[in-house]
Amino acid sequence: MAEKLRLMAVHAHPDDESSKGAATMARYVAEGHDVMVVTCTGGEAGSILNPAMDRPEVLENMAEIRREEMARAAEILGVQHRWLGFVDSGLPEGDPLPPLPDGCFALVPLEESTKPLVQVMREFRPHVVVTYDENGGYPHPDHIRCHEVSVAAFEASGDPERFPDAGEPWQPLKLYYSHGFSRKKLQTFHDAFLALGQESPYEEWLQGWDPSRPDVMERVTTQIECFDYFPVRDEALKAHATQIDPTSRWFLVPMEMQRELWRTEEYELARSLVDSTVPEDDLFAGVHEKVTA
């Protein structure tokens, strides 16, 4: 039997794990590997984005409800889950932007927020870590901080001089950034809808796309074939009922169209301590050989 490998995905809020790389995680779980999702904050500052859930009692108990939603999503995906326990910073809006609330995740000193993630890494001992790029996927302060904390923990986890009271050192072998919303992907589906004589759900999105903004596909090194697990991804998304409207454009692309046009999830190899040749089709590429040796 092949060696069981371990993957850790670090996310800012509950629901991020289901919208970014969920099918990949479900595939690796199905293949017998261990997968853990680490959620940095409780998502307490999130708005209710599903009209069907927009009720006073839901808003009053948002923190508890989002914990319950996360538990359901983790069960659907088959992953282990850990909370880091930091407070959602919220997404500031306005001009000028208001200050972030005291004590929120984005304002906690990096050394302080890195330590608990190092402790979880040393307990779970992942071979591969996935997080966001330096832009956070989009410029939410918690997503950017999640990137910073994940990179710092990846580098500190194997160093016995860093956080010596956080467990026995463990060095993950590869670090990836997940990439989801590429212009190429949206354009592919948009063109397919138009070719069928149908209205595209991405028309307005593409019209508002800044043409000077690089497509993340230019950074992608690794595409994971995981179409068979897209239904699992969608069920995990729907588990976050306060955040995901089941009638939204998340679910407007028919599975048959996805099967024909885009069967993968995308990643960028950011660090590797094993022999790596890109492009890749496996987050554990090079890790199998290292672990076996």
N, C-alpha and C positions, 0 to 999 in steps of 0.2 A: 504493500500500500504506500502511496506517495506521502511524503512528509506533510503534515498539516501546517499550513502557513497562516500568518496573522496580519490582518489589515486593520488600520485605525483611520477613521474619518473624523476630522475635527471641524465642527460647525459652530456658527454664532448663536443661532436660535433654533428652537424646535420648529420643524417643517423644512428647514434648509437641507437636512439629510435626505428628504424625500424628493426634493426638486433638483438635487445636484448629485448625481452618481448613484441613485438608488438601485437602478437595474444592475449596475456593476456589482454592488454589494450583494444583491440577491443571487446573482450568478455565482459569486465566490462562496457564498453560504451553501448553495446547492451542490457545489463541487467538494464540499467537506471542509472548507477552511473556516477559521474563526474571524469574525468581523466585529469590531466595536465602533459605535458612534459615541463621540464625546461632544456634548452640547455646552457651550461656554456660559450662556445665560438662560434665564427662564422664559424669555419672550414676554415679560410682564408689560412692556410698553407697546406691544403690538396692537394694531387696530383690528376690529372685526371686519374681515374682508368678504365674508359670505353673507349676503343679505338674509338668508334663512336663519342665521345665528345671531342676528343683530337684535338682541333683547337685553333689557337692563340687567337681568340676573346673570347673564353670560358675562357682560362687561364687569360686573361686580366681582366675579369669581374667575377672572381671566387667568391668573397665575395657576390656580388649581386645575382648571380645565385644560390648559395647555400641557400640563404635566400628564394628564390622563390621555390626551391626544398623542403625545410622544410615546407613551407606553404602548398604545395600540399600534402605532406605526412601526416601532421596534419589533413587536411581535409579528406583524405582517412580513417584515423584511427578514426576520430570523436573526437579528443582530443583538449583541450585547449593548448595553447603554449605560453611560455615566454622565451625570451632571457635574460641571465644575462649580456651579453655585454663584456665579457673578450676576449682577443686576443689569438688565437690558438698558442700554443707553438711549433708546429711542432714535428716530430719524428726524433730526432738526430740520425745520422748514421756515422759510421767511428770508427777508433781505433787510438788514443783516441777519445771519443765522443766530438763534438764541444759544446761550451757553448750554453745555451738557450738564445733566443733573449731578450733583455731588455723589461720589461713591459708585458711579456707574462703571461698567466694565471698561469702557474706552479710556477712563481716567485713572484706573488702578495702575500703579507703577508696574512696568513690564516685569521686573524681577519678582514682584509679588504675585502676578497672575501667571507667570511661567511655572512656578514651583508646583502647584497642584497638577498641572498637565504633565510635568516631568514624573511626578509620583504615579500617575495613572499609566504613563508609558512604561515605567519600570515594573509595574505590576502586570500589565497585559503583555508586554514584550513584543510589540508589533515589528514585523519585518518591513512593512510599507506604511507610510503615513500620507494621507491626502488632506489638503486644506485648500484655501483660496490663494490667488496671486496677490501681489502687492496692492492692487486696486480693490481687492475684496470681492471681485466679481461685479460689484457695483458699489458706489462710495458710501455705504452705510458705515458709521464709525465702528460698530461692533464687528463688521466683516473685516475691516482693515486691521483692527486689533487682533482678531482671530488669526489672521495671517502672521502678524508679528509674534504672537505668543506661540504659534505652531512651529515657526522656523526656529525661534529661540529654544523651545523645548527639544526639537529634533537635534539641535547642536549640543544641548546641555545634558541630555539623558544618558549619554555614554561616558560622560566625564566624571570620574569619581570625586573630583574636587568641587564640583557644582552640586549644591543641595545634597550634602552627604547624609542628611537625615530623611531623605525622600525615597529610600530603597536602594537595592543593589543596582549599579549602573547597567544600562542596556542601550545599545546603539542600533536604532533602526537603520535599514540599509538603503532605502529609497524614499524620497519625498516628492510628491506630485502636487500640482495645482489643478483643480477641476475647472473645466471650461464648458459653459452650457450655451449661452445665448450668442451664437455667431450669426453674422449677417448672411453668410453662405447658407447656413441651415434654414433660416427664415425665408430667404429668397427661393430656395429649392422648393419648399412647401407652397409658398405664394404662387410661383410659376405653375405648379401642378394644379392648384385650385383653378387658376385662370384657364389652363389648358382644358379643363373639364367643363368650362363655362360656368363655374361657381364663384361666388363671392369669396375673396380671401380674407381670413381673420387677421392677416398681417399687413394689410394695405396701409393703415394709418401708422403702424409701428415703423414700417420701412420708410414711409415718407418723412418721418421725423428723425430718421437715423442721420447722424452727423457724418458726412462723407469723408471728413478728415480723420475719423476714428478708425484705427486699424481693426481688422477682423481678427478675433482671437484665434481663428483657424491658422493664422500665420505663426502662432506660438505652439500649436498642438503638436506633440510628438507621439502620442499614444491614443489609439482608438480601440475601445473594447467592444467586441461583438456581444450584444446582450439583449437583442430584440425579444427573445423568448421570455424575458423578465420585465418587459414594459408593462404588462398587466399588473404585475406585483407592484411596480413603481407607482402606477396610477392608484391602486388601492391604498398604498401607504400615504400618498398625497391626500386622498379623500379622508383619511383618518384625522387629518388636521382640519377639522370642519370649520373652525373659526377663521381660518386663513384661506381656505380653498373652496371656491364656488364650483360645484360639480358641473355647472353649465358654462363655465368660463372657457377661454381659448386654450387653456391647458389641455382640454380634452376634445378639441374640435378636429384634430387631424385623425382620420380613420386609421385603424391599425394596419389595414392593407396598404395604405399609402406609406406609412412608416416602414413597413416591411420592405417595400420596393425602393424607397428613396433614402432612408437614414436609419440604420440598424445599430448604431454605435453610440457610446458616450465618450467624451473627449477629455484628454488630460495633457498636461505639460510636465515632463520630467525636469525637476528643479535641482535635485541632488541625487547622486548615486554613488554608493560605495562598493558596487559590484560592476562587473563588465557589462556595459550597456551599449547597445547599438540601436539607434532610432532610424526610422519609425518602428514602434512596437505595437503589439496587439495583446499584451498581457502585463498588468502591473507588477506581477511577480517575475517577469523576465530577468534572468540572471540570478534571482534569489534562490530558485530551486537548486541550481548548481552549487551555489555558495553553501546553502544549508546542508545539502547532501555531502559535500566535501568536508 
